[in-house]
Amino acid sequence: MSGAARVIRVDLKTKRDTAGFEAEVGERLLFAGLRAGIDLPYECASGACGSCQAQLVSEAPEAVCNLYPDAPAATDLGAGRLLMCQTACTRDVELRLFTRLRNLPPEQPRPRYVEGDVRSVQPIARDTYALSVRTAERLPYQAGQFAMLSVDGVPGYRAYSMAASPRIDGPLEFVVKTRNAGAFSEWLGRRAQPGSPVRVFGPLGRAVLPQTPGRLFAIAAGTGIAGLLSVFEEALLRGDLARAGATLVFGIRTEADAFALERLSEWARLAPGQIAVVVALSEGQAAAAARYPSLVFASGLVLDVARTRLAQDPHEGACFFVAGPPPVVDGALAMLTDGFGVPRNDVRFDRFQ
Amino acid sequence: MAMQWHYAVDASDVDEEDVVQVVIADRELAVYRLGGEFYATEDACTHGQASLSEGAIVDDVIECPLHQGRFCIRTGKPRGGPVSVPLRTFPTRQDGSKVFVQIDAEN
C-alpha cells in the first residue's frame, strides 16, 4: 500500500469484547485487520466461502464499498451483512463479528503486502501453469498456507497456495489452473512475462503443518495439491516422515492433467516405506506409470481410491489434510468423519472455489 | 480415553439463559446456564466459522449468530437452520461456586 493513503478506523465488537484497527481507504477490511494482527474469521479470502461475514453496526451504508457484488457468497448474505474480504470503506465504521475476538498467534507470520514480479510462467499440464513470483522482501509462511495475488488489468485478488517448503529460499512457487474466460487466466496465458508486476498479500490459511504432526494422510484433487506439496516437502525435510510416515492420494482426471509427478516420485524414492503417493486417475490409463516406479497408480475417483487406502493404511491419530474443489473437500470431510470416525478438528483444509 | 474434570467458570460468571466461552486445554467450549443448571458444548458451530457463545438462547436452544443454525443445548442435536452435524456436548458439575466440565485428556 502507498504511504500517503488516507486511513479510517474499523471498530469491531462481539457480545463481550471490542477491538479495532486502521485500514486505508479502499483497502479490503479483512486484509487490514489481519495485517494489524487480529485473527479475523476467513477461509478463502476470495468471496466464495462466506466465512468472513460481519454485520455493519454503524449507520453509514454510503461509507461501505462492495468490491465484488457478484461474489458467490454475496447471494445469501442477510441485511446489513458484508464480506470483509470484499469490502472497503471511505469512513470510520463499526462491525459486529460472530466469532470471538483474538489476536493472531505469535508463531504465525503476520500477513502483509509485498511487491513482486513474475520470474517465470511455465505450462506443466493441461490448462495448468507453474507461476514463479520473486518478491522484494522475503515472505515467511507456514507449509500449507496461501497468498493473494493481484496483477495489472485484473480486478481483485486470487488465492494460490505456495507449493514449496517455506524453508527453501527463493521465489514463491504457485500452481495455477486456468479457466475459460477467466481474467487472471487470460493474463497468465497471454500477458504475463518475466518482470510483470505481481502484488502479493499473505501468508493466509490455517491448514498448516503442525509442529509435531504424527502420521500424515492427505487427499488432494487437481491443483489443490499445491499447498500439500509444501506440507509434504517440509515434513520430509524436517524429518517428520521418517518418524511417522505419510500417505498422499492425488486425484486427477487423466494423465494430461498430471504434474509434480517427478517431485513426488523423488520424495517417495528418498523416503521408501515412509511416504506412499497414490495417483488416482478418474479417466483413462496411466501410460507413464512405468516412468515412476515409486508412485502407485490407481483408477477411480479420488475419494474412492482414498477410501480404499484408508482401509489399508494405519491412520489412527493421524493429521489429515484435504484440498481441492468444494465437492471433494466436502465429500472427503464426510467420509473421514462419518465413515472413519476421524474427529473433525483433526482434518485441516481451506475451502476455495 | 481418560476423562478429566476441569474448572470452567465461576457460577456467578454465567447469568440465567446466558452463555460464555471458556478455553480449556486449547479447546474452546461454550458454557450455558438454563434453569439453574449448567451445560457445555463445543463453542464452534459445526456449520460455519462462528462462536455459539456469540449466539442467542431461546428455551433450550442456542442459535448460531452467523447463519441462524440451531442446536439443543442439552443434547447438541441440530434443531433447525442449515446445520446437520450435531454439536459435541460435555458433562458439567457444580461444586459450590465453581463449575467444572469433563473433557477427555487428548481431545
Interface residues (C-beta under 8 A of the other chain):
Chain A: T14 K15 R16 P41 Y42 E43 G50 S51 Q53 L97 F98 T99 R100 T337 P343 R344 N345
Chain B: V20 Q21 E28 D43 T46 G48 Q49 A50 S51 S53 E54 C64 P65 L66 V85 N107
